[in-house]
Amino acid sequence: MRRFALVLLLAAVVLSGCGPQAERGVLYQTSTINALLEGLYDGTVTLAELQRHGDFGIGTFDALDGELVLLDGVAYQVRADGKVYRPGPETTTPFASVTFFWPERVAVMDGALDLAEIEALLDQAAPAKNIPVAVRISGTFKTMKTRSVPRQSRPYPRLVDVTARQPVFELKDVRGTIVGFRLPEYVKGLNVTGWHLHFVTDDRTAGGHVLALETEKVRAEIAEVPALYVSLPQGGAFGRADISKDKTAEINRVEK
């Protein structure tokens, strides 16, 4: 039997002064998805700088060296060997999205649900489709299909060509956490629209970009993120790249 229960969290949040507390409700992003699609993989922001803007998020690493999962303020790197590493604060990223996670709603999902069903239930729990949403899904998964991307060398190939040969991992009966966002259609070109999710196991041994799943029992924490801040790389390849075209078809091939 499948059950879905939504609970609203009532909390008083006092925002004062500077620093992390003042940035709750802000989605901080470095570079754009169209730039990444064009093969702009050189890291421009350190993890230390990124974590000044959030304790929760997803992205990739310099030279496209794996998938980033930022959870509870700790950065994890899922490389192409399927293993999870702890990169140092000097490690850089060419593209990432982070926020300070402060859940407003909890959705308890009991029973066997696939990825499309999970996303549909999350859409019900967060119906304001024009507001970015952060989600954290924790619990037990019967199956979890993920991928990572291998480190690239210059001249960098386009992302769609890299993911055509991506390593894929099939996990079974695992406990872990999904970290991700749902972004509105109007940010097309800036970021991935719709749901974009990464995963890491509780024992921090496996994870990656989520391709498919089947749940057993999970708890989803949801937060709207009404402000978007995009930090663009200065000069160099980014300034010259053609990132103006509609790349929806490429994104669909990359994400699936």
C-alpha atoms as an extended CHARMM CRD file, in Angstrom:
* protein
*
       256  EXT
         1         1  MET       CA              0.0000000000        0.0000000000        0.0000000000  PROA      1               0.0000000000
         2         2  ARG       CA              1.2510000000        3.4560000000       -0.8900000000  PROA      2               0.0000000000
         3         3  ARG       CA              0.7750000000        6.2800000000        1.5390000000  PROA      3               0.0000000000
         4         4  PHE       CA              1.6070000000        9.9460000000        1.2130000000  PROA      4               0.0000000000
         5         5  ALA       CA              1.3390000000       12.3620000000        4.1100000000  PROA      5               0.0000000000
         6         6  LEU       CA              2.2540000000       16.0460000000        4.0930000000  PROA      6               0.0000000000
         7         7  VAL       CA              3.1080000000       17.9330000000        7.2660000000  PROA      7               0.0000000000
         8         8  LEU       CA              3.7070000000       21.6700000000        7.4200000000  PROA      8               0.0000000000
         9         9  LEU       CA              6.5670000000       22.7310000000        9.6470000000  PROA      9               0.0000000000
        10        10  LEU       CA              5.9040000000       25.8600000000       11.6650000000  PROA      10              0.0000000000
        11        11  ALA       CA              9.1030000000       27.5410000000       12.7590000000  PROA      11              0.0000000000
        12        12  ALA       CA             10.2190000000       30.9920000000       13.7930000000  PROA      12              0.0000000000
        13        13  VAL       CA             13.3750000000       32.0050000000       11.9710000000  PROA      13              0.0000000000
        14        14  VAL       CA             15.2460000000       35.1050000000       12.9830000000  PROA      14              0.0000000000
        15        15  LEU       CA             17.5750000000       36.4730000000       10.3270000000  PROA      15              0.0000000000
        16        16  SER       CA             20.0540000000       38.9570000000       11.6560000000  PROA      16              0.0000000000
        17        17  GLY       CA             23.5090000000       40.1770000000       10.8650000000  PROA      17              0.0000000000
        18        18  CYS       CA             25.6940000000       38.7620000000        8.1340000000  PROA      18              0.0000000000
        19        19  GLY       CA             26.8410000000       35.2790000000        7.2120000000  PROA      19              0.0000000000
        20        20  PRO       CA             24.9500000000       32.0610000000        6.5210000000  PROA      20              0.0000000000
        21        21  GLN       CA             21.7840000000       32.9060000000        8.4660000000  PROA      21              0.0000000000
        22        22  ALA       CA             21.1990000000       35.9290000000        6.2400000000  PROA      22              0.0000000000
        23        23  GLU       CA             21.2650000000       33.7960000000        3.0930000000  PROA      23              0.0000000000
        24        24  ARG       CA             18.4880000000       31.3620000000        3.8670000000  PROA      24              0.0000000000
        25        25  GLY       CA             16.0270000000       31.3940000000        1.0140000000  PROA      25              0.0000000000
        26        26  VAL       CA             18.7200000000       32.1530000000       -1.5780000000  PROA      26              0.0000000000
        27        27  LEU       CA             19.7820000000       29.6950000000       -4.2690000000  PROA      27              0.0000000000
        28        28  TYR       CA             23.3980000000       30.5080000000       -5.1090000000  PROA      28              0.0000000000
        29        29  GLN       CA             24.6190000000       29.2700000000       -8.4710000000  PROA      29              0.0000000000
        30        30  THR       CA             27.9890000000       29.4620000000      -10.1550000000  PROA      30              0.0000000000
        31        31  SER       CA             28.1280000000       29.5900000000      -13.9830000000  PROA      31              0.0000000000
        32        32  THR       CA             25.2960000000       28.2170000000      -16.1610000000  PROA      32              0.0000000000
        33        33  ILE       CA             24.1590000000       24.8460000000      -17.4700000000  PROA      33              0.0000000000
        34        34  ASN       CA             24.5870000000       26.0260000000      -21.0690000000  PROA      34              0.0000000000
        35        35  ALA       CA             28.2290000000       26.8230000000      -20.3580000000  PROA      35              0.0000000000
        36        36  LEU       CA             28.7250000000       23.3160000000      -18.9510000000  PROA      36              0.0000000000
        37        37  LEU       CA             27.0370000000       21.8190000000      -22.0220000000  PROA      37              0.0000000000
        38        38  GLU       CA             29.5670000000       23.6730000000      -24.1640000000  PROA      38              0.0000000000
        39        39  GLY       CA             32.4540000000       21.9930000000      -22.3460000000  PROA      39              0.0000000000
        40        40  LEU       CA             33.4720000000       24.7880000000      -19.9440000000  PROA      40              0.0000000000
        41        41  TYR       CA             34.7360000000       22.4580000000      -17.2110000000  PROA      41              0.0000000000
        42        42  ASP       CA             37.4980000000       24.5340000000      -15.6140000000  PROA      42              0.0000000000
        43        43  GLY       CA             36.7430000000       25.1550000000      -11.9540000000  PROA      43              0.0000000000
        44        44  THR       CA             36.2860000000       28.8140000000      -11.0470000000  PROA      44              0.0000000000
        45        45  VAL       CA             34.9670000000       28.6710000000       -7.4580000000  PROA      45              0.0000000000
        46        46  THR       CA             36.5090000000       26.7770000000       -4.5350000000  PROA      46              0.0000000000
        47        47  LEU       CA             34.4110000000       24.6020000000       -2.2650000000  PROA      47              0.0000000000
        48        48  ALA       CA             35.3930000000       26.8950000000        0.5800000000  PROA      48              0.0000000000
        49        49  GLU       CA             33.8110000000       29.8370000000       -1.2510000000  PROA      49              0.0000000000
        50        50  LEU       CA             30.8020000000       27.7780000000       -2.3440000000  PROA      50              0.0000000000
        51        51  GLN       CA             30.1080000000       26.7270000000        1.2470000000  PROA      51              0.0000000000
        52        52  ARG       CA             29.9310000000       30.3670000000        2.2960000000  PROA      52              0.0000000000
        53        53  HSD       CA             26.6710000000       30.4020000000        0.3330000000  PROA      53              0.0000000000
        54        54  GLY       CA             25.1320000000       27.0880000000        1.3350000000  PROA      54              0.0000000000
        55        55  ASP       CA             25.3020000000       23.8220000000        3.2570000000  PROA      55              0.0000000000
        56        56  PHE       CA             23.1910000000       21.8600000000        0.7690000000  PROA      56              0.0000000000
        57        57  GLY       CA             23.3930000000       21.4220000000       -2.9850000000  PROA      57              0.0000000000
        58        58  ILE       CA             24.6600000000       19.7160000000       -6.1160000000  PROA      58              0.0000000000
        59        59  GLY       CA             27.1190000000       20.2990000000       -8.9440000000  PROA      59              0.0000000000
        60        60  THR       CA             30.3050000000       18.9510000000      -10.4490000000  PROA      60              0.0000000000
        61        61  PHE       CA             34.0720000000       19.4520000000      -10.1420000000  PROA      61              0.0000000000
        62        62  ASP       CA             37.0100000000       20.8820000000      -12.0730000000  PROA      62              0.0000000000
        63        63  ALA       CA             37.4900000000       19.0050000000      -15.3640000000  PROA      63              0.0000000000
        64        64  LEU       CA             34.0860000000       17.3610000000      -14.7730000000  PROA      64              0.0000000000
        65        65  ASP       CA             35.6240000000       15.0350000000      -12.1970000000  PROA      65              0.0000000000
        66        66  GLY       CA             32.4700000000       13.4860000000      -10.7510000000  PROA      66              0.0000000000
        67        67  GLU       CA             29.2150000000       14.5170000000       -9.0830000000  PROA      67              0.0000000000
        68        68  LEU       CA             29.0040000000       16.9160000000       -6.1300000000  PROA      68              0.0000000000
        69        69  VAL       CA             26.6810000000       16.2400000000       -3.2080000000  PROA      69              0.0000000000
        70        70  LEU       CA             26.7260000000       18.9300000000       -0.5160000000  PROA      70              0.0000000000
        71        71  LEU       CA             24.8450000000       17.6420000000        2.5330000000  PROA      71              0.0000000000
        72        72  ASP       CA             24.7940000000       19.0660000000        6.0680000000  PROA      72              0.0000000000
        73        73  GLY       CA             27.6960000000       21.3030000000        5.1450000000  PROA      73              0.0000000000
        74        74  VAL       CA             29.9330000000       18.4390000000        3.9940000000  PROA      74              0.0000000000
        75        75  ALA       CA             30.9820000000       18.1150000000        0.3370000000  PROA      75              0.0000000000
        76        76  TYR       CA             31.1240000000       14.6500000000       -1.2220000000  PROA      76              0.0000000000
        77        77  GLN       CA             32.5990000000       13.7620000000       -4.5920000000  PROA      77              0.0000000000
        78        78  VAL       CA             31.2030000000       10.7160000000       -6.4200000000  PROA      78              0.0000000000
        79        79  ARG       CA             33.7890000000        9.8660000000       -9.0460000000  PROA      79              0.0000000000
        80        80  ALA       CA             33.5400000000        7.6990000000      -12.1510000000  PROA      80              0.0000000000
        81        81  ASP       CA             34.6510000000        4.6360000000      -10.1640000000  PROA      81              0.0000000000
        82        82  GLY       CA             31.3950000000        4.9020000000       -8.1950000000  PROA      82              0.0000000000
        83        83  LYS       CA             33.1990000000        5.6460000000       -4.9340000000  PROA      83              0.0000000000
        84        84  VAL       CA             32.6530000000        8.6310000000       -2.6550000000  PROA      84              0.0000000000
        85        85  TYR       CA             35.5360000000       10.9350000000       -1.7240000000  PROA      85              0.0000000000
        86        86  ARG       CA             35.9520000000       13.9740000000        0.5520000000  PROA      86              0.0000000000
        87        87  PRO       CA             37.4990000000       16.7620000000       -1.5420000000  PROA      87              0.0000000000
        88        88  GLY       CA             39.4610000000       19.5000000000        0.1730000000  PROA      88              0.0000000000
        89        89  PRO       CA             38.2270000000       23.0890000000        0.5070000000  PROA      89              0.0000000000
        90        90  GLU       CA             40.6290000000       24.2180000000       -2.2420000000  PROA      90              0.0000000000
        91        91  THR       CA             38.9080000000       21.9320000000       -4.7830000000  PROA      91              0.0000000000
        92        92  THR       CA             37.1050000000       23.9330000000       -7.4660000000  PROA      92              0.0000000000
        93        93  THR       CA             33.8200000000       23.6330000000       -9.3230000000  PROA      93              0.0000000000
        94        94  PRO       CA             32.7680000000       24.9580000000      -12.7400000000  PROA      94              0.0000000000
        95        95  PHE       CA             29.0380000000       24.6150000000      -12.0060000000  PROA      95              0.0000000000
        96        96  ALA       CA             27.0690000000       24.1640000000       -8.7900000000  PROA      96              0.0000000000
        97        97  SER       CA             23.8670000000       25.2150000000       -7.0270000000  PROA      97              0.0000000000
        98        98  VAL       CA             23.6760000000       25.5470000000       -3.2350000000  PROA      98              0.0000000000
        99        99  THR       CA             21.4970000000       26.9700000000       -0.4980000000  PROA      99              0.0000000000
       100       100  PHE       CA             21.1690000000       26.9460000000        3.2820000000  PROA      100             0.0000000000
       101       101  PHE       CA             18.5420000000       24.2710000000        3.7120000000  PROA      101             0.0000000000
       102       102  TRP       CA             15.6550000000       25.1140000000        6.0310000000  PROA      102             0.0000000000
       103       103  PRO       CA             12.7160000000       22.7290000000        5.4090000000  PROA      103             0.0000000000
       104       104  GLU       CA              9.1840000000       24.0860000000        5.5100000000  PROA      104             0.0000000000
       105       105  ARG       CA              7.2610000000       20.8920000000        4.7760000000  PROA      105             0.0000000000
       106       106  VAL       CA              7.7170000000       17.1590000000        5.2890000000  PROA      106             0.0000000000
       107       107  ALA       CA              6.2310000000       14.5120000000        3.0150000000  PROA      107             0.0000000000
       108       108  VAL       CA              6.2770000000       10.8990000000        4.2490000000  PROA      108             0.0000000000
       109       109  MET       CA              6.0930000000        8.4240000000        1.3670000000  PROA      109             0.0000000000
       110       110  ASP       CA              5.4900000000        4.8060000000        2.2660000000  PROA      110             0.0000000000
       111       111  GLY       CA              5.5750000000        2.0410000000       -0.3360000000  PROA      111             0.0000000000
       112       112  ALA       CA              7.1380000000        1.2590000000       -3.6950000000  PROA      112             0.0000000000
       113       113  LEU       CA              7.3980000000        4.4610000000       -5.7160000000  PROA      113             0.0000000000
       114       114  ASP       CA              9.4660000000        5.1170000000       -8.8160000000  PROA      114             0.0000000000
       115       115  LEU       CA             11.2040000000        8.3760000000       -9.7010000000  PROA      115             0.0000000000
       116       116  ALA       CA              8.2920000000        9.7860000000      -11.7260000000  PROA      116             0.0000000000
       117       117  GLU       CA              5.8670000000        9.0560000000       -8.8810000000  PROA      117             0.0000000000
       118       118  ILE       CA              8.1720000000       10.6460000000       -6.3140000000  PROA      118             0.0000000000
       119       119  GLU       CA              8.4940000000       13.7730000000       -8.4470000000  PROA      119             0.0000000000
       120       120  ALA       CA              4.7260000000       13.9620000000       -8.9330000000  PROA      120             0.0000000000
       121       121  LEU       CA              4.1380000000       13.7590000000       -5.1670000000  PROA      121             0.0000000000
       122       122  LEU       CA              6.7710000000       16.4110000000       -4.5650000000  PROA      122             0.0000000000
       123       123  ASP       CA              5.0220000000       18.6420000000       -7.1050000000  PROA      123             0.0000000000
       124       124  GLN       CA              1.8050000000       18.2220000000       -5.0880000000  PROA      124             0.0000000000
       125       125  ALA       CA              3.6380000000       19.1580000000       -1.9080000000  PROA      125             0.0000000000
       126       126  ALA       CA              5.1980000000       22.2340000000       -3.5790000000  PROA      126             0.0000000000
       127       127  PRO       CA              2.5880000000       23.4600000000       -6.0790000000  PROA      127             0.0000000000
       128       128  ALA       CA              4.0930000000       26.9270000000       -6.6800000000  PROA      128             0.0000000000
       129       129  LYS       CA              5.7510000000       25.9470000000       -9.9530000000  PROA      129             0.0000000000
       130       130  ASN       CA              7.4180000000       29.3180000000      -10.5030000000  PROA      130             0.0000000000
       131       131  ILE       CA              9.4030000000       29.2250000000       -7.2400000000  PROA      131             0.0000000000
       132       132  PRO       CA             12.6350000000       27.1690000000       -7.0050000000  PROA      132             0.0000000000
       133       133  VAL       CA             12.3610000000       24.2740000000       -4.5540000000  PROA      133             0.0000000000
       134       134  ALA       CA             15.0240000000       22.4060000000       -2.5850000000  PROA      134             0.0000000000
       135       135  VAL       CA             14.3390000000       18.8280000000       -1.5140000000  PROA      135             0.0000000000
       136       136  ARG       CA             16.0620000000       16.3260000000        0.7540000000  PROA      136             0.0000000000
       137       137  ILE       CA             14.7690000000       12.7300000000        0.5660000000  PROA      137             0.0000000000
       138       138  SER       CA             16.0680000000       10.2810000000        3.1620000000  PROA      138             0.0000000000
       139       139  GLY       CA             15.2500000000        6.6480000000        3.7550000000  PROA      139             0.0000000000
       140       140  THR       CA             15.4260000000        3.1740000000        2.2620000000  PROA      140             0.0000000000
       141       141  PHE       CA             15.5460000000        2.4860000000       -1.4610000000  PROA      141             0.0000000000
       142       142  LYS       CA             14.9210000000       -0.9340000000       -3.0020000000  PROA      142             0.0000000000
       143       143  THR       CA             16.8400000000        0.1510000000       -6.0750000000  PROA      143             0.0000000000
       144       144  MET       CA             18.8530000000        3.2260000000       -6.9600000000  PROA      144             0.0000000000
       145       145  LYS       CA             20.3240000000        3.7990000000      -10.4200000000  PROA      145             0.0000000000
       146       146  THR       CA             22.9640000000        6.5320000000      -10.5730000000  PROA      146             0.0000000000
       147       147  ARG       CA             25.6980000000        7.7860000000      -12.8170000000  PROA      147             0.0000000000
       148       148  SER       CA             28.8600000000        9.8220000000      -12.5810000000  PROA      148             0.0000000000
       149       149  VAL       CA             31.0980000000       11.4230000000      -15.1650000000  PROA      149             0.0000000000
       150       150  PRO       CA             34.8170000000       10.7630000000      -15.6850000000  PROA      150             0.0000000000
       151       151  ARG       CA             37.4660000000       13.4570000000      -15.3980000000  PROA      151             0.0000000000
       152       152  GLN       CA             38.1250000000       15.0860000000      -18.7770000000  PROA      152             0.0000000000
       153       153  SER       CA             41.2780000000       16.3100000000      -20.4680000000  PROA      153             0.0000000000
       154       154  ARG       CA             41.7200000000       19.2250000000      -22.8550000000  PROA      154             0.0000000000
       155       155  PRO       CA             40.4530000000       19.8160000000      -25.4460000000  PROA      155             0.0000000000
       156       156  TYR       CA             37.2520000000       19.2170000000      -23.5220000000  PROA      156             0.0000000000
       157       157  PRO       CA             34.4740000000       17.3400000000      -25.3390000000  PROA      157             0.0000000000
       158       158  ARG       CA             30.8790000000       18.5510000000      -25.1130000000  PROA      158             0.0000000000
       159       159  LEU       CA             28.9000000000       17.2960000000      -22.1430000000  PROA      159             0.0000000000
       160       160  VAL       CA             26.4310000000       15.3600000000      -24.2890000000  PROA      160             0.0000000000
       161       161  ASP       CA             29.3380000000       13.3170000000      -25.6830000000  PROA      161             0.0000000000
       162       162  VAL       CA             30.7630000000       12.6640000000      -22.2080000000  PROA      162             0.0000000000
       163       163  THR       CA             27.4870000000       11.3810000000      -20.7990000000  PROA      163             0.0000000000
       164       164  ALA       CA             26.9630000000        9.0900000000      -23.7890000000  PROA      164             0.0000000000
       165       165  ARG       CA             29.7730000000        6.9870000000      -22.2580000000  PROA      165             0.0000000000
       166       166  GLN       CA             29.0300000000        7.6210000000      -18.5750000000  PROA      166             0.0000000000
       167       167  PRO       CA             29.5050000000        4.8980000000      -15.9500000000  PROA      167             0.0000000000
       168       168  VAL       CA             26.1580000000        3.7670000000      -14.4940000000  PROA      168             0.0000000000
       169       169  PHE       CA             25.7400000000        2.1630000000      -11.0600000000  PROA      169             0.0000000000
       170       170  GLU       CA             22.9150000000       -0.1370000000       -9.9180000000  PROA      170             0.0000000000
       171       171  LEU       CA             22.4380000000       -0.1250000000       -6.1360000000  PROA      171             0.0000000000
       172       172  LYS       CA             20.0200000000       -2.3610000000       -4.2380000000  PROA      172             0.0000000000
       173       173  ASP       CA             18.5200000000       -2.1650000000       -0.7510000000  PROA      173             0.0000000000
       174       174  VAL       CA             20.4110000000        0.9360000000        0.2970000000  PROA      174             0.0000000000
       175       175  ARG       CA             19.8060000000        3.6650000000        2.8300000000  PROA      175             0.0000000000
       176       176  GLY       CA             20.7720000000        7.1480000000        1.8160000000  PROA      176             0.0000000000
       177       177  THR       CA             19.8210000000       10.7170000000        1.0010000000  PROA      177             0.0000000000
       178       178  ILE       CA             18.8050000000       12.4820000000       -2.1950000000  PROA      178             0.0000000000
       179       179  VAL       CA             19.7610000000       16.1480000000       -2.5080000000  PROA      179             0.0000000000
       180       180  GLY       CA             18.3730000000       18.3450000000       -5.2480000000  PROA      180             0.0000000000
       181       181  PHE       CA             16.2530000000       21.1030000000       -6.6800000000  PROA      181             0.0000000000
       182       182  ARG       CA             13.2530000000       21.7780000000       -8.8780000000  PROA      182             0.0000000000
       183       183  LEU       CA             13.7310000000       24.8620000000      -11.0220000000  PROA      183             0.0000000000
       184       184  PRO       CA             11.1080000000       26.6670000000      -13.1120000000  PROA      184             0.0000000000
       185       185  GLU       CA             11.0040000000       26.6320000000      -16.9020000000  PROA      185             0.0000000000
       186       186  TYR       CA             11.9600000000       30.2970000000      -17.1020000000  PROA      186             0.0000000000
       187       187  VAL       CA             15.5280000000       29.5570000000      -15.9320000000  PROA      187             0.0000000000
       188       188  LYS       CA             16.1630000000       27.5150000000      -19.0910000000  PROA      188             0.0000000000
       189       189  GLY       CA             19.7520000000       28.1070000000      -20.1640000000  PROA      189             0.0000000000
       190       190  LEU       CA             20.8190000000       29.0650000000      -16.6440000000  PROA      190             0.0000000000
       191       191  ASN       CA             20.1560000000       25.7430000000      -14.9380000000  PROA      191             0.0000000000
       192       192  VAL       CA             18.4420000000       22.3970000000      -15.3810000000  PROA      192             0.0000000000
       193       193  THR       CA             14.6750000000       22.9250000000      -15.3090000000  PROA      193             0.0000000000
       194       194  GLY       CA             12.4480000000       20.4870000000      -13.4620000000  PROA      194             0.0000000000
       195       195  TRP       CA             13.9000000000       18.0890000000      -10.8970000000  PROA      195             0.0000000000
       196       196  HSD       CA             17.6850000000       17.5620000000      -10.6980000000  PROA      196             0.0000000000
       197       197  LEU       CA             18.7400000000       15.0930000000       -7.9950000000  PROA      197             0.0000000000
       198       198  HSD       CA             21.9800000000       13.6000000000       -6.6170000000  PROA      198             0.0000000000
       199       199  PHE       CA             22.3260000000       10.7410000000       -4.1130000000  PROA      199             0.0000000000
       200       200  VAL       CA             24.7550000000        9.5270000000       -1.4580000000  PROA      200             0.0000000000
       201       201  THR       CA             24.4400000000        6.4320000000        0.7310000000  PROA      201             0.0000000000
       202       202  ASP       CA             24.3570000000        6.6880000000        4.5270000000  PROA      202             0.0000000000
       203       203  ASP       CA             27.7060000000        4.9190000000        4.7500000000  PROA      203             0.0000000000
       204       204  ARG       CA             29.1630000000        7.3690000000        2.1870000000  PROA      204             0.0000000000
       205       205  THR       CA             30.4100000000        4.6150000000       -0.1200000000  PROA      205             0.0000000000
       206       206  ALA       CA             28.2750000000        5.1730000000       -3.2480000000  PROA      206             0.0000000000
       207       207  GLY       CA             26.0610000000        7.6970000000       -4.9810000000  PROA      207             0.0000000000
       208       208  GLY       CA             25.8290000000        9.9060000000       -8.0330000000  PROA      208             0.0000000000
       209       209  HSD       CA             23.3390000000       11.6460000000      -10.2960000000  PROA      209             0.0000000000
       210       210  VAL       CA             19.9300000000        9.9740000000       -9.9130000000  PROA      210             0.0000000000
       211       211  LEU       CA             18.6300000000        8.2450000000      -13.0580000000  PROA      211             0.0000000000
       212       212  ALA       CA             15.9810000000        5.9020000000      -11.5980000000  PROA      212             0.0000000000
       213       213  LEU       CA             14.8650000000        4.4950000000       -8.2580000000  PROA      213             0.0000000000
       214       214  GLU       CA             12.2960000000        2.5120000000       -6.3330000000  PROA      214             0.0000000000
       215       215  THR       CA             11.5600000000        3.4900000000       -2.7600000000  PROA      215             0.0000000000
       216       216  GLU       CA             10.6760000000        1.4530000000        0.2780000000  PROA      216             0.0000000000
       217       217  LYS       CA              9.9590000000        4.1760000000        2.8200000000  PROA      217             0.0000000000
       218       218  VAL       CA             11.2810000000        7.7070000000        2.5590000000  PROA      218             0.0000000000
       219       219  ARG       CA             10.8340000000       11.1110000000        4.1400000000  PROA      219             0.0000000000
       220       220  ALA       CA             11.0470000000       14.2040000000        1.9380000000  PROA      220             0.0000000000
       221       221  GLU       CA             11.8410000000       17.6090000000        3.4000000000  PROA      221             0.0000000000
       222       222  ILE       CA             10.8910000000       20.4960000000        1.1580000000  PROA      222             0.0000000000
       223       223  ALA       CA             11.7740000000       24.1880000000        1.0970000000  PROA      223             0.0000000000
       224       224  GLU       CA             10.9280000000       26.9530000000       -1.3390000000  PROA      224             0.0000000000
       225       225  VAL       CA             13.9240000000       29.0840000000       -2.3170000000  PROA      225             0.0000000000
       226       226  PRO       CA             12.4870000000       32.3810000000       -3.5860000000  PROA      226             0.0000000000
       227       227  ALA       CA             15.7370000000       34.1530000000       -4.4780000000  PROA      227             0.0000000000
       228       228  LEU       CA             18.2330000000       33.1570000000       -7.1750000000  PROA      228             0.0000000000
       229       229  TYR       CA             21.7870000000       34.5130000000       -7.3220000000  PROA      229             0.0000000000
       230       230  VAL       CA             23.9550000000       33.6010000000      -10.3170000000  PROA      230             0.0000000000
       231       231  SER       CA             27.7160000000       34.2010000000      -10.1380000000  PROA      231             0.0000000000
       232       232  LEU       CA             29.2800000000       34.2000000000      -13.6070000000  PROA      232             0.0000000000
       233       233  PRO       CA             32.9340000000       33.4170000000      -14.4170000000  PROA      233             0.0000000000
       234       234  GLN       CA             34.7980000000       36.5210000000      -15.5160000000  PROA      234             0.0000000000
       235       235  GLY       CA             36.4930000000       36.7020000000      -18.9260000000  PROA      235             0.0000000000
       236       236  GLY       CA             38.2510000000       33.7910000000      -20.5390000000  PROA      236             0.0000000000
       237       237  ALA       CA             36.3340000000       30.9800000000      -22.1760000000  PROA      237             0.0000000000
       238       238  PHE       CA             33.0120000000       31.9010000000      -20.5840000000  PROA      238             0.0000000000
       239       239  GLY       CA             33.0910000000       35.3750000000      -22.0900000000  PROA      239             0.0000000000
       240       240  ARG       CA             33.6170000000       33.9610000000      -25.5930000000  PROA      240             0.0000000000
       241       241  ALA       CA             31.3560000000       30.8780000000      -25.4670000000  PROA      241             0.0000000000
       242       242  ASP       CA             28.1260000000       30.6560000000      -27.4480000000  PROA      242             0.0000000000
       243       243  ILE       CA             25.6330000000       29.8910000000      -24.6820000000  PROA      243             0.0000000000
       244       244  SER       CA             22.6040000000       31.6330000000      -26.1760000000  PROA      244             0.0000000000
       245       245  LYS       CA             20.9900000000       28.7220000000      -28.0400000000  PROA      245             0.0000000000
       246       246  ASP       CA             18.1600000000       26.5540000000      -26.7400000000  PROA      246             0.0000000000
       247       247  LYS       CA             19.8440000000       23.3520000000      -25.5910000000  PROA      247             0.0000000000
       248       248  THR       CA             16.7830000000       21.5790000000      -24.1910000000  PROA      248             0.0000000000
       249       249  ALA       CA             17.3210000000       18.4720000000      -26.3170000000  PROA      249             0.0000000000
       250       250  GLU       CA             20.9340000000       18.1930000000      -25.1360000000  PROA      250             0.0000000000
       251       251  ILE       CA             19.9430000000       18.6360000000      -21.4920000000  PROA      251             0.0000000000
       252       252  ASN       CA             17.3360000000       15.8910000000      -21.8040000000  PROA      252             0.0000000000
       253       253  ARG       CA             19.9890000000       13.5250000000      -23.1850000000  PROA      253             0.0000000000
       254       254  VAL       CA             22.4710000000       14.4960000000      -20.4740000000  PROA      254             0.0000000000
       255       255  GLU       CA             20.0390000000       14.2210000000      -17.5500000000  PROA      255             0.0000000000
       256       256  LYS       CA             18.4120000000       10.9170000000      -18.5020000000  PROA      256             0.0000000000
